[in-house]
Amino acid sequence: MFSGIVLAGGKSKRMGVDKRYVMFSGMNLLELSIKRLKGITEEVLVVMGEEENLDIEDARFVLDVEKNRGPMVGLFSGLYEMKNLYGLVTPLDTPLLTSEFLNYLKENAIGYDVTVPRWKRRIEPLIAVYFKNILPIMKEWITKEKDLTPYLFIQELDLRVRFIEEEEISKFGNPEILFLNINTEEDLKTAKRVIGEE
């Protein structure tokens, strides 16, 4: 019923190196993302911006249907290629996200188009579950919109959305930690401190 989708098509401009190969807790961020989803979904897809030969088992690699249009196109590409009804999506660069929290997203996804965390009045659209049936709506939106910011897709359209609120999120840890993005060397140091590696 659930496919895992890793969004790995970003340019890593702020980091200065390819984030996929940044080491964290004994493996690189791409391997870590795949391993986390493999344990809780029936298949794992990695959405890439460019075609590459990556020797990594346990995942199917798919390409963005359009290059350089951001994570929304990556999200669409993963949902389009997945075999299951629901796609559990994570970005490549959130190493402190836990399987327990992702399982909670799954448990609350059935019957909704999108299941997404919301805290401090903001949502995390790249850590969410999407129902495959919204593909036609998503395709139309991507085609006509210039600003493809994922939260606008959820905000502007009449979708059945289950918001996972901060009170729920907090049962699994501090949202600042769970959702920490590794965009800079400083972010990486912060994340390593959390797990006692720094």
C-alpha positions as a Markdown table, in Angstrom:
| # | Residue | x | y | z |
|---|---|---|---|---|
| 1 | Met | 0.0 | 0.0 | 0.0 |
| 2 | Phe | 2.9 | 2.4 | 0.7 |
| 3 | Ser | 5.9 | 3.3 | -1.5 |
| 4 | Gly | 8.8 | 5.3 | -0.1 |
| 5 | Ile | 10.1 | 8.2 | -2.1 |
| 6 | Val | 13.4 | 10.0 | -1.5 |
| 7 | Leu | 13.8 | 13.4 | -3.2 |
| 8 | Ala | 17.4 | 13.5 | -4.2 |
| 9 | Gly | 17.4 | 15.9 | -7.2 |
| 10 | Gly | 18.6 | 19.1 | -5.5 |
| 11 | Lys | 21.7 | 21.0 | -6.4 |
| 12 | Ser | 23.3 | 21.2 | -2.9 |
| 13 | Lys | 24.4 | 24.8 | -3.6 |
| 14 | Arg | 24.5 | 25.9 | 0.0 |
| 15 | Met | 26.4 | 22.8 | 1.1 |
| 16 | Gly | 29.0 | 23.1 | -1.6 |
| 17 | Val | 29.3 | 19.3 | -2.0 |
| 18 | Asp | 26.8 | 16.7 | -3.2 |
| 19 | Lys | 24.7 | 16.0 | -0.2 |
| 20 | Arg | 24.0 | 12.5 | -1.2 |
| 21 | Tyr | 27.5 | 11.5 | -0.2 |
| 22 | Val | 27.8 | 13.4 | 3.0 |
| 23 | Met | 28.5 | 10.9 | 5.8 |
| 24 | Phe | 26.3 | 10.7 | 8.8 |
| 25 | Ser | 26.2 | 7.9 | 11.4 |
| 26 | Gly | 28.4 | 5.5 | 9.4 |
| 27 | Met | 26.6 | 5.9 | 6.0 |
| 28 | Asn | 26.0 | 8.6 | 3.4 |
| 29 | Leu | 22.7 | 10.6 | 3.5 |
| 30 | Leu | 21.3 | 8.8 | 0.4 |
| 31 | Glu | 21.9 | 5.3 | 1.9 |
| 32 | Leu | 20.5 | 6.5 | 5.2 |
| 33 | Ser | 17.3 | 7.8 | 3.5 |
| 34 | Ile | 16.8 | 4.5 | 1.6 |
| 35 | Lys | 17.4 | 2.3 | 4.6 |
| 36 | Arg | 14.9 | 4.3 | 6.8 |
| 37 | Leu | 12.2 | 3.9 | 4.2 |
| 38 | Lys | 13.0 | 0.3 | 3.2 |
| 39 | Gly | 12.1 | -0.8 | 6.7 |
| 40 | Ile | 8.6 | 0.7 | 6.6 |
| 41 | Thr | 7.5 | 0.6 | 2.9 |
| 42 | Glu | 7.1 | -2.0 | 0.2 |
| 43 | Glu | 9.4 | -0.3 | -2.3 |
| 44 | Val | 11.8 | 2.7 | -2.3 |
| 45 | Leu | 12.2 | 5.1 | -5.2 |
| 46 | Val | 14.9 | 7.7 | -5.4 |
| 47 | Val | 14.0 | 10.7 | -7.6 |
| 48 | Met | 17.1 | 12.2 | -9.3 |
| 49 | Gly | 17.6 | 15.3 | -11.4 |
| 50 | Glu | 20.2 | 13.7 | -13.7 |
| 51 | Glu | 20.7 | 10.1 | -14.9 |
| 52 | Glu | 23.6 | 8.4 | -13.0 |
| 53 | Asn | 24.8 | 4.9 | -12.4 |
| 54 | Leu | 24.6 | 4.5 | -8.7 |
| 55 | Asp | 25.4 | 1.1 | -7.3 |
| 56 | Ile | 22.9 | 1.0 | -4.5 |
| 57 | Glu | 20.6 | -1.9 | -3.9 |
| 58 | Asp | 17.2 | -1.7 | -2.3 |
| 59 | Ala | 15.9 | 1.2 | -4.4 |
| 60 | Arg | 14.6 | 2.0 | -7.8 |
| 61 | Phe | 16.0 | 5.2 | -9.4 |
| 62 | Val | 13.7 | 7.5 | -11.4 |
| 63 | Leu | 14.3 | 10.8 | -13.1 |
| 64 | Asp | 12.4 | 14.1 | -12.8 |
| 65 | Val | 9.9 | 14.4 | -15.6 |
| 66 | Glu | 11.2 | 17.9 | -16.1 |
| 67 | Lys | 14.6 | 19.1 | -15.2 |
| 68 | Asn | 15.4 | 22.0 | -12.8 |
| 69 | Arg | 11.8 | 22.8 | -11.7 |
| 70 | Gly | 12.2 | 22.0 | -8.1 |
| 71 | Pro | 10.9 | 19.4 | -5.5 |
| 72 | Met | 7.3 | 19.6 | -6.7 |
| 73 | Val | 8.3 | 18.0 | -10.0 |
| 74 | Gly | 10.4 | 15.4 | -8.1 |
| 75 | Leu | 7.4 | 14.6 | -6.0 |
| 76 | Phe | 5.1 | 14.2 | -9.0 |
| 77 | Ser | 7.8 | 12.0 | -10.7 |
| 78 | Gly | 8.0 | 9.7 | -7.7 |
| 79 | Leu | 4.2 | 9.4 | -7.3 |
| 80 | Tyr | 3.8 | 8.7 | -11.0 |
| 81 | Glu | 6.4 | 5.8 | -11.0 |
| 82 | Met | 5.4 | 4.2 | -7.7 |
| 83 | Lys | 3.5 | 0.9 | -7.6 |
| 84 | Asn | 1.4 | 1.6 | -4.6 |
| 85 | Leu | -1.5 | 3.9 | -3.7 |
| 86 | Tyr | 0.3 | 6.0 | -1.2 |
| 87 | Gly | 3.8 | 7.6 | -1.4 |
| 88 | Leu | 5.7 | 8.4 | 1.8 |
| 89 | Val | 8.0 | 11.2 | 0.8 |
| 90 | Thr | 11.2 | 12.4 | 2.5 |
| 91 | Pro | 14.0 | 14.7 | 1.4 |
| 92 | Leu | 17.5 | 13.4 | 1.3 |
| 93 | Asp | 18.8 | 15.8 | 3.9 |
| 94 | Thr | 16.8 | 15.1 | 7.1 |
| 95 | Pro | 18.9 | 12.4 | 8.9 |
| 96 | Leu | 17.3 | 12.9 | 12.3 |
| 97 | Leu | 13.8 | 12.0 | 11.0 |
| 98 | Thr | 12.7 | 8.8 | 12.7 |
| 99 | Ser | 11.0 | 5.7 | 11.4 |
| 100 | Glu | 8.6 | 5.9 | 14.3 |
| 101 | Phe | 7.4 | 9.3 | 13.2 |
| 102 | Leu | 7.2 | 8.2 | 9.5 |
| 103 | Asn | 5.1 | 5.2 | 10.6 |
| 104 | Tyr | 2.8 | 7.6 | 12.4 |
| 105 | Leu | 2.3 | 9.6 | 9.1 |
| 106 | Lys | 1.4 | 6.3 | 7.4 |
| 107 | Glu | -1.1 | 5.3 | 10.1 |
| 108 | Asn | -2.9 | 8.6 | 9.6 |
| 109 | Ala | -2.8 | 8.7 | 5.8 |
| 110 | Ile | -5.7 | 6.4 | 4.8 |
| 111 | Gly | -8.7 | 8.4 | 3.5 |
| 112 | Tyr | -6.7 | 11.6 | 2.8 |
| 113 | Asp | -5.0 | 13.1 | -0.2 |
| 114 | Val | -2.1 | 14.5 | 1.8 |
| 115 | Thr | -0.9 | 13.8 | 5.4 |
| 116 | Val | 1.6 | 16.4 | 6.4 |
| 117 | Pro | 3.2 | 17.7 | 9.6 |
| 118 | Arg | 2.3 | 21.3 | 10.7 |
| 119 | Trp | 4.1 | 23.1 | 13.5 |
| 120 | Lys | 4.6 | 26.8 | 14.4 |
| 121 | Arg | 2.0 | 27.5 | 11.7 |
| 122 | Arg | 4.2 | 26.0 | 8.9 |
| 123 | Ile | 3.9 | 22.7 | 7.1 |
| 124 | Glu | 6.5 | 20.2 | 6.0 |
| 125 | Pro | 5.3 | 19.2 | 2.5 |
| 126 | Leu | 8.4 | 17.2 | 1.7 |
| 127 | Ile | 7.9 | 15.0 | 4.7 |
| 128 | Ala | 4.4 | 13.7 | 4.0 |
| 129 | Val | 2.2 | 11.0 | 2.5 |
| 130 | Tyr | 0.5 | 11.6 | -0.8 |
| 131 | Phe | -2.4 | 9.6 | -2.4 |
| 132 | Lys | -1.6 | 8.6 | -6.0 |
| 133 | Asn | -5.1 | 9.6 | -7.1 |
| 134 | Ile | -4.1 | 13.3 | -6.9 |
| 135 | Leu | -1.7 | 12.9 | -9.8 |
| 136 | Pro | -4.0 | 14.5 | -12.4 |
| 137 | Ile | -4.6 | 17.5 | -10.2 |
| 138 | Met | -0.9 | 17.8 | -9.4 |
| 139 | Lys | 0.0 | 17.6 | -13.1 |
| 140 | Glu | -2.4 | 20.3 | -14.0 |
| 141 | Trp | -1.1 | 22.5 | -11.2 |
| 142 | Ile | 2.5 | 22.0 | -12.2 |
| 143 | Thr | 1.7 | 22.8 | -15.8 |
| 144 | Lys | 0.0 | 26.1 | -15.2 |
| 145 | Glu | 1.8 | 27.5 | -12.1 |
| 146 | Lys | 5.1 | 29.4 | -12.2 |
| 147 | Asp | 5.7 | 29.2 | -8.4 |
| 148 | Leu | 6.0 | 25.5 | -7.7 |
| 149 | Thr | 6.5 | 25.8 | -3.9 |
| 150 | Pro | 5.0 | 22.6 | -2.5 |
| 151 | Tyr | 3.2 | 24.2 | 0.4 |
| 152 | Leu | 1.2 | 26.3 | -2.1 |
| 153 | Phe | -0.1 | 23.1 | -3.7 |
| 154 | Ile | -1.5 | 21.9 | -0.4 |
| 155 | Gln | -2.7 | 25.4 | 0.6 |
| 156 | Glu | -4.4 | 26.4 | -2.6 |
| 157 | Leu | -6.2 | 23.3 | -3.8 |
| 158 | Asp | -9.3 | 21.6 | -2.4 |
| 159 | Leu | -7.6 | 18.5 | -1.1 |
| 160 | Arg | -8.4 | 16.2 | 1.8 |
| 161 | Val | -5.6 | 17.1 | 4.1 |
| 162 | Arg | -4.7 | 15.5 | 7.5 |
| 163 | Phe | -2.4 | 17.8 | 9.4 |
| 164 | Ile | -0.2 | 16.2 | 12.0 |
| 165 | Glu | -0.1 | 18.9 | 14.6 |
| 166 | Glu | 2.7 | 20.0 | 16.8 |
| 167 | Glu | 1.3 | 18.2 | 19.8 |
| 168 | Glu | 1.4 | 14.9 | 17.9 |
| 169 | Ile | 4.8 | 15.6 | 16.4 |
| 170 | Ser | 6.2 | 16.3 | 19.9 |
| 171 | Lys | 5.5 | 12.7 | 21.0 |
| 172 | Phe | 8.3 | 11.7 | 18.6 |
| 173 | Gly | 10.8 | 14.5 | 19.5 |
| 174 | Asn | 11.5 | 18.1 | 19.1 |
| 175 | Pro | 10.3 | 19.2 | 15.6 |
| 176 | Glu | 13.4 | 21.4 | 15.3 |
| 177 | Ile | 15.5 | 18.3 | 15.5 |
| 178 | Leu | 13.3 | 15.8 | 13.7 |
| 179 | Phe | 12.9 | 18.1 | 10.6 |
| 180 | Leu | 16.5 | 19.5 | 10.7 |
| 181 | Asn | 17.7 | 20.0 | 7.1 |
| 182 | Ile | 21.4 | 19.6 | 6.3 |
| 183 | Asn | 22.0 | 22.6 | 4.1 |
| 184 | Thr | 25.3 | 23.8 | 5.5 |
| 185 | Glu | 28.4 | 22.5 | 7.4 |
| 186 | Glu | 26.9 | 24.1 | 10.5 |
| 187 | Asp | 23.7 | 22.1 | 10.1 |
| 188 | Leu | 25.7 | 18.9 | 9.8 |
| 189 | Lys | 27.7 | 19.7 | 13.0 |
| 190 | Thr | 24.4 | 20.3 | 14.8 |
| 191 | Ala | 22.9 | 17.0 | 13.7 |
| 192 | Lys | 26.1 | 15.1 | 14.6 |
| 193 | Arg | 26.0 | 16.8 | 18.1 |
| 194 | Val | 22.5 | 15.4 | 18.6 |
| 195 | Ile | 23.7 | 11.8 | 18.0 |
| 196 | Gly | 26.9 | 12.4 | 19.9 |
| 197 | Glu | 29.2 | 12.3 | 16.9 |
| 198 | Glu | 30.6 | 15.8 | 17.3 |
